[in-house]
Amino acid sequence: MLKADFVGRNIAEFMSDDGERGIIGRYRGVLRTGIPFSGSGKRSQHLGNRWLDVTCFRVGSGLGIVTRDITRLMEAEEELRAANAKLTAAEKALREQCGQPDGREKGSGEGR
């Protein structure tokens, strides 16, 4: 979708479910108080279930919303978490195989 697809439209049109519509309350709070809101999360099926970083701020009597697609960043972070878990499990298995379950070398006990 292009910027022109969004400008001048009601943001609720892009919310796909009740959970996502909950953010409307935050947007209303920005309109009421003038205090900007920033957050990130998985958004709208209309947008292809993308991860978005969102900043919302008051512009006159209206609302400005800036979004940044962080889907690839979130996918990369998940890949790193999975790789780290795999390496941690491999390290633990190797240490147990070598008789070093706590990571210390054999014979390197306390008080030596």
Buried (B, 14 or more C-beta within 10 A) or exposed (E): EEEEEEEEEEBEEBBEEEEBEEBEEEBEEBBEEEEEBEEBEEBBEBBEEBBBBBBBBBEEEEBEBEBEBBBEEBEEEEEEEEEEEEEEEEEEEEBEEEEEEEEEEEEEEEEE
